[in-house]
Amino acid sequence: MNRSYMKKVIAGICICFIWLGGIAHAVSAPNDLRSVAIDLDSLVRVDAIDVIAADYVYPKQFMWGDCSWIDQVALSAGWLPKDLAMVKMISARESGCCPNRKGGDAVDKFCNVTKVTEWNHRSDTGLMQLNGVHWLRSHKHYAGLFCKEYNICEQEPLLDAFTNLRMAKVLFDVVGWSAWQKQP
């Protein structure tokens, strides 16, 4: 997975993380801000992905149907504990909990893509099978929400589980669970 895409996503989501002396610190503001002197040259900015990545661990090997690892990643991506059962159910139904799947992909028990069985919904992407209407810049529906708001204008970044779950949360915040309801 291209970490630069992940960094852009997280950087757009987070306000600020700083790295001071090699250790991430939370800084509280003093009562009198005039008394604060900061040597900006001594601060090194760290993209948020480097800090947040410690909040979850991907399994060494993804397995078709094994969704046990999703809770930790989903929480890091902004989902609430009350939504985790639904997130896992949708991930199981849509992708078999295989984060690297595109619509129409057949996978083996280790989530390796073995072939393409259908070609009519290839823009569906990753765990939650996020559709191209959400990431294509020029799509007439949803106006490319991920592209315009988070600069995710291609399918590849959404094949990363954290990025997919984060963008699924963005979509959920706009339309709720209806994005994953089967259309008649």
N, C-alpha and C positions, 0 to 999 in steps of 0.2 A: 504494500500500500504506500502510496506517495504521501509522506509525512507533511510535505508542504501544504497540501490541500487541507489536512487535518488541522494544521497550525492556523491557517486562515480562518477556518470555521470557528475554532475555539477563540482565537483572537477577536473575532467579531462578536462573540457571545460574552466574553469576560471584559470587565472594565480595565483592570490593571493587575498584573502580578510583577513583583520585582524580586530580584535576586541580589541579596546583600551578603557579601563575604562567603558565598557558596551555600548559604542556607536561606530557604524561603522564610520570610518573616511577615507576620501581619503587623501593620503599623497602626497605632491609634493616634489620633490627632491630639496635641496638647491643647489646653484651654486658650493659650495665647499663641496664635500662629506666627506672630512677628518674631517670636523667640526661636523659631526653627531655622537651622542652617543645614542645608543638604549639599554635599559635594556630588553634583550630578555625574562627574567623571568617574566616581567610585562605584556607581550603580551600573549594573549590566542588566538589560532587559531580557527576560526569558519568555518565549512564547508560552502561552497558557497550557498548551498541550503537554509540555514537559512536566508541569506541576500536576495537572489533572490526571495524567496517565497513571500516576501512582495510586489513584482511587479504584482502579479495577485491573484485573488480569485476564487476558484471553486464555482459553484452554490451550494446552500444547498442541492438541489435535481436535479440530471441530468434528463432531459426529452428527450424522443425520438424525434428527429427532431428539437430540440432547439439548434441552433449553436451560439446563441448570445454571449455566454461567451468566445468563442474560440479566438477572436481577441486579447484580453489582454494576454492570455496564450501563444499564438503563437508569439506575439511580444517579450515576455520575453524569449521564446525559440530560438530567433534569426531570425525569419522570418521578412521580410521587409513589410512595409505597402502595397506596390503594389502587394504582393503575397497573401494577406489575403482572398480576394474573392475566389481565387482558392483553398486555404487551406480549407475554410469552405465548398465549393462545394464538394471537395473530401471527407471530413469528413462526410458530409451528405450522400453522395452516398455509401461510404464504410461501415460506422458504424451507421448511423443515429445520429451521434454526441454523441454516447454512448461510453465513453472511456474504459469501461470494457468488450467490446465485443471481442470474438475470432471468426474466420471464421466459419460460420455455426450456430452461436448462434441466437436463437430467443429471443427477449426481449419484456417486457411490456412497457407501456408508461412512466415508471419511470426508464428505462434502466436496470431493473433487468432481468438477464438471466432466461428464463423460460424453455428452452429446447434446445437441439442441433438438428437441422434439417438436417445438412449435416456433413459428417466426412472427406471429401476429401481435405479440406483446413484449418485445425485447427491451422496451424502455423501462419495464418494471425491474426494480433494482434492490438487491440486498435483503437483509432480514425481514423488513416490513414491506418489501416489494413496492418501494416508492416509485411512482409513475413519472414518466417524462413530462407530463403536464406541469410538474412541480420544479423540474430542473432545467428544462429547455427554455432558453432565453426568449424565444419568439413564439412560444405556444400560446394559442388564443385563450385557453382556459387557465385560470389561476395566475396568469401572467408571469410564469417562471419564478415563483416565490423564492425558491432556494437560490436561484441565479441572481436575482435582483437584490435580495436582502443579504445573502451570505456568500456570494460569488462562487457558488457551486453550480456550474453551467455544463458539466459533463457527468457522465454516468460513473466513471471510475471512483471518485471519492466516496460515493455512496455504497461501495462494496466493502468499506470498512465498517465494522459493527458499531463502533462508537458514533461515527459520523452519521450513519444511517439512523440510529436511535435518536440522536440529537435532532436531526431534521424531521424525523417522524413526530417528535414532540412539538416542534415548530408547527407542523401541519395540524397536529391534534389541537393545539391552542387556537388555530384559526377555524377549523371545521368540526372538531370533535371526532368521534369514532366513525362518522359517516364516510370518511375516506377509505375505510376498509370494509364497508358493507358491499355485498355482492349486488350488482346492478341488475334489474330485471331485463 
